[in-house]
Amino acid sequence: MDRPLTPPAANADPPIRLVLLGSTGSVGTQTIDVIQAMPDRFQVLGLAAGRNLDLLAQQSAALRPQMIWAHEGPSERLRQIADACGAEIVPMDQMAAHPTLDVLVVGTAGRAGLEPTLTALQRGRAVALANKEVVVMAGHLVRAAADQGGGQLRPVDSEHSAIWQCLWGEEGNEIRRILLTASGGALRDLPTDALAAVTPAQALRHPTWNMGAKITIDSASLVNKGMETIEARWLFDVPYERVEVVQHPESIVHSLVEMGDGSVKAQLGNPDMRLPIQCALTYPKRLQPTVAPLDLAALGALHFSTPDLDRYPGLRLCQEAGRRGGTYPCVMAAADELAVAAFMQDHIPFTAIPEVIEAALTAHRGADNPDLETIDAADAWARSFTQRHITERMLV
C-alpha cells in the first residue's frame, strides 16, 4: 500500500500525508479545495466517501489515493473506481492506522467517525476533527485516546479552531471564559410565532455559511451551538460553566477566549471553512491564503447579543445533556439526528425538533463514564425510542 514519494527539493518540507474521511461531503470537498490550492504540500493516502460514488470517482482520478472506501462497502462500483486509480479498498479504521499517516481528516457525520478518530489518536497521529458527534458522544474516550497515545486533536469547526488558535502560546495560563459565537442561522430574523410553519427550504438558507444540510438545520435551532459547548468542554478541558454562547450574525468573529487577567482574544476571518481546514492541515505553519482577505472597513460594524433560550430551547437541552454527562449527550445527538431527518421529510414541524430531543432525554436512564459498548447501546436505544416517538407524534 505504501508508494514512494518524489524526493522533496532541498530544504523543502516533505508533503503532509493525509487520509480524508467524508471526502464527498461539505467539509471533504472544501478540504480538497485546500489540497488542490497547494498540491506540492500534500499527499492524499486515502479517501472515504458516503454514497456519492460518482464524485468519489472524480476525486480519486484527480488525487490518486492509495486507499478508498465508501459507505456501502466493497461494491462492484467501488472496485471499478479503485481499479481506475490503482487504489486498494480499505475500511476507514484501517486507513486511520496507516503507518505513514500524518493527519486524519474526519469530515464524516455521526458515529462513523469515532473508531477512526480513536485509532489515529492512540497511534500518536494528528486528527483534524470536523465531526461534532464524535466528541459529543464520546468526549471522554476521545480525550483519553489523545492523552494516552500522544495524538493531537486539531479542531476544524470554525468556532473551535478559533479557540484553539487563541490558545496558542497560552499554555499554563488560566482560561476564565470561552465565548462561542453563533450566527443564529437561517431563521434568526423570523418571529417566534412563525417558526412552527417553517419549511426545510427556509431553514436551509443560511445567511453566512455554506454547510451540509444537517448542520444547517442545527444552526437554525442552535442545537449545533449546544453541541459545540460539549465539544469545547472536552477539547479544551474546561468546565461547562466557563463556556458561554454569544449571538453574532456577521460570523466574522469565530469565537473568543477570556484569559485569567481579563484579556480577551478573538480570531476573525471571513465565513469560509477553508480557513480553519487549512489551519488544521498545516499547523503549526500558516501558509498561503486560500480565502478572501478580511475587510473590516467594508463591514462597518459587528453585532453581539445573548441568545434567547425560549426561542432556542434546543440550545438549553444540549447544555443540560452536557452537564448531566454520561450517555445523555449521545442520546441527545441521536435524537436530534432523527428529528432533523423527520423535519427534512416534512414529517414534523421545525419546532418539534427540541420536543423530540427533550422526550428522549426525559425517558433515558443514563450511565456514567460509559465505554464504547455502552455508548453504542445508548445510541441504539435513543434511535429506537425517537423513531417510535416521531411515529406516534405523526399519528396524533
Secondary structure by P-SEA (a helix, b strand, c coil): cccccccccccccccbbbbbcccccaaaaaaaaaaaaccccccccccccccaaaaaaaaaaaccccbbbccccccaaaaaaaaaaccccccaaaaaacccccbbbcccccccaaaaaaaaaaabbbbbcccaaaaaacaaaaaaaaaaabbbbbbccaaaaaaaaaacccccccccbbbbbbccccccccccccccccccccccccccccccaaaaaaaaaaaaaaaaaaaaaaacccccccbbbbbbccccccbbbbccccbbbbbbbcccaaaaaaaaacccccccccbbbbbcccccbbbbbbbcccccaaaaaaaaaaaaccaaaaaaaaaaaaaaaaaaaccccccaaaaaaaaaaaaccccccccaaaaaaaaaaaaaaaaaaaaaaaac
